[in-house]
Amino acid sequence: GQRSSESHKNSNQSFAIVSFNWDHVKEPYIIALWILVASLAKIVFHLSHKVTRVVPESALLIVLGLFLGGIVWAADHIASFSLTPTVFFFYLLPPIVLDAGYFMPNRLFFGNLGSILLYAVIGTVWNAATTGLSLYGVYLTGIMGKLESGLLDFLLFGSLIAAVDPVAVLAVFEEVHVNEVLFIIVFGESLLNDAVTVVLYNVFESFVAIGPMNVTGIECLKGIVSFFVVSLGGTLVGIFFAFLLSLVSRFTKHVRIIEPGFVFIISYLSYLTAEMLSLSAILAITFCGICCQKYVKANISEQSSTTVRYTMKMMASGAETIIFMFLGISAVDPDIWTWNTAFILLTLVFISVYRVIGVVLQTWILNRYRTVQLEIIDQVVMSYGGLRGAVAFALVALLDKEKVKERNLFVSTTIIVVFFTVIFQGLTIKPLVQWLKVKKTEHREPKLNEKLHGRAFDHILSAIEDISGQIGHHYLRDKWSNFDRKFLRKILMRRSAQKSRDQILNVFHELNLKDAISYVAEGERRGSLAFIRSPSTDNMVNVDFTTPLPSTVESSVSYLLREKAGPVCLDMQALEQRRKSIRDTEDTLAHHTLQQYLYKPRQEHKHLYSRHEIMHSEDDKQDKEIFHRTMRKRLESFKSTKLGINHPKKLNKIHKRDRGQKRRNSSVIPNGNIPSENPVQDFTLKEKDLEFSESEENNDYETLHLGKGVDFLANVTKQNFTDTPAGIDNPVFSADDDQSIYTKFSPWLSGEDTVVPSQRARVQLPYSPNFRRLTPIRLSNKSTDSFLLADGPEDRPRSFLPESTHM
Amino acid sequence: GLLSREDFQRIPELAINPLGDRIINAFFPEGEDQVNFRGFMRTLAHFRPIEDNEKSKDQNGPEPLNSRSNKLHFAFRLYDLDKDDKISRDELLQVLRMMVGVNISDEQLGSIADRTIQEADQDGDSAISFAEFVKVLEKVDVEQKMSIRFLH
């Protein structure tokens, strides 16, 4: 002020070339300065690896805040800065929660949703009630001295101190790497308990306001109802905005530059809208992030995706840093300091003890319903990991001194509790975890065997589930997948994305990117990319990844890009490990191939068989392929049992022939007739055959199998049996549109368990000729091959039509 | 009440499960085409979750069907068609082909099979014996992956 007014005075006389306008920029300048200080602090912390390994960053930041607060205080004797609830709730909290939601591992989250909900709702209520009541009880005994609080005040305090805080949990657990189930439960709990906290807080605050006299049963009932309204309402708001966001992202193809902006703006709007409607804003933004993930990631471009990821992380990280720092600063405010030893101590004791009791009880109940049990160790970590943080502080700072007389006491206590949990518990949780040898997330690359057999297990389990009629855990997931594929995808995802964003393809895509980046990194290291052009066998680039890449790589951009925000740990060390373990190129190739091509188990895959219709969709080739193969095998084994004699001989002949030769070459030459021993009837197998694919007509299947199967097979055998040097072809994939001719050669005749390389496999190989042009030889004009011909000339909409679509 | 293969084959989901037919076969004892309820249950029993109290109870008796070892054995038998207690390269190839589909060339598949065997094979016989199978999967949470809660 002074100088500008001086210059103002002077301006009457002369023109000031340069002037110092502090007041002009004061507000944004200070904000920017604080952010800068916080970020610089982070750099300083990470200079010393030893310190950061032991002390969690959050603790360091709080201490820094205390320090800075002390400086400001000493300088000015005013506590000019503090964490105001408005700033916290409107600007600092949303990015953190959005980040949590957007990167939430959905499968894990929803798989454990029951447990998470139990802990979040029941657990928080339990904590709040017991803490509040106990404190009140102790107060009545008089140990605490004279306080101007009633039961409701204590309950209010209990409710705000009970909530486990997502910010603190994230901050600490990230550094600790517990196994993913444990992490998701604690983390999920911390996110979802917001609804409970909000309701309890509001309820008790209004109760306190209207006075304990007026609290009736009706009010309590209203409180309970409001819980449901707040939580479900918040969730719905979030989902609605997620839908909106996904929809918008579908059309942003031409405005790629501002694509990332939509994500943030719309999510933020969901937060504010929920806040406006007094619903749970955290739930809203969480679910917005959770639900929009898939579609947004599929729709937006690669660069936008990266931008979104990085911006989100940056904002979340920045917000978290500022929060903790300001927690420290705000503590240095003598105005609010009220000390009541008993109260403070007892609070600490109560929250810890009751949390442990709560966790143990709930886990005991849960374990009766979970396949994967939560063990003692898990429970210990869960109790110990229940950190309180800034949310509690912000809530308590919101309290009105007029209504809640002991506000300052509550504030002081909250500060101490927060400091205690973050600093002390944060410090000791790592050694605790190590000491207890918690099952940590494994960071090794799964071996080929594990992948393969693991997938086999999944298939087996699906089958057993189906056989035993059990629609377990996966029922809902299936229903959801169905719904998703039928409707949501069509609306929310771009055309191009719908086709290609299969899960496995995604992984393959990412692996490819990783590969490409590795190549470039290697090129950078060697000075040029010339090595790629060196001739090598099988078109594989002989880049030697076995030599450990020197540390110069780390500084390159490519390394940065490789860092993927994984679900659980963002620890650079872990990522390093993962990267290093895939060294061998061949190994990598094998892994990639498996990853790409292994059939998905039913759990991740759409249910083709709905009860009412045979669905056909271009995406689900997997089911088609398997179905064909299975049916063929069955008919063949059926035939071999029923027809018997000559059959095996033929089998052997072809068998031997096939084995000897490479299956890759040449075309199929339909040969002359090989007389069939079986009486052949012209058999029309039209409608009925289609039916055996339908589940309703199951009874027909058997008859079909018995009667028609024979004849149908016989028919087919009758005509052309090819002399296929290439042996087994998959006629399904002959892309011939001529629909009436499919069977020229009978794959099933070549032996039950011989591997069937499909036509498509051949087509894709660079040097295999395309033998789609098979000389059509009609069967007797009436018999049609059933399932191979589902889309007969009669224009059946259902099709197992082999690809007239693009391959 | 006897079940035949057709009864199983009528379950539509099995038709689109790559290992469907083999799993059906696993229900039927050697050479037979019918299975009674007891046999049916026996196979399903492999998939009961492993419970803690069972671990300590029956140390002396025969190993329960749903032990980790038996679960693995169930899977092993799916691969090992000729029942020689080894998964040969061909058998592995067959399973791979079933599980992988049509887009991989034979060469690639062969090389994957080779590497898989290589990873697991310890005695150098180019086949995976049951012991090697168990060893290579020691880190996999078989108990969870092969368990269903049947009756609450």
Interface residues (C-beta under 8 A of the other chain):
Chain A: Y369 T371 V372 Q373 E442 K447 L448 N449 E450 L452 H453 G454 R455 A456 F457 D458 H459 I460 L461 S462 A463 I464 E465 D466 I467 S468 Q470 G472 E586 D587 A590 T593 L594 Q596 Y597 L598 Y599 R602 H607 L608 Y609 Q622 D623 E625 I626 F627 R629 T630 M631 K633 R634 K662 R663 R664 S693 S695 N698 Y701 E702 H705 N730 F733 D753 T754 V755 V756 P757 S758 Q759 R760 A761 Q764 L765
Chain B: E6 F8 Q9 R10 I11 P12 E13 L14 A15 I16 N17 P18 L19 G20 D21 I23 F27 L44 F47 P49 D52 F74 A75 L78 L81 L93 Q94 V95 L96 R97 M98 M99 V100 G101 V102 N103 I104 S105 D106 Q108 L109 S111 I112 R115 T116 E119 A120 F133 V136 L137 K139 V140 V142 Q144 K145 M146 S147 I148 R149 F150 H152
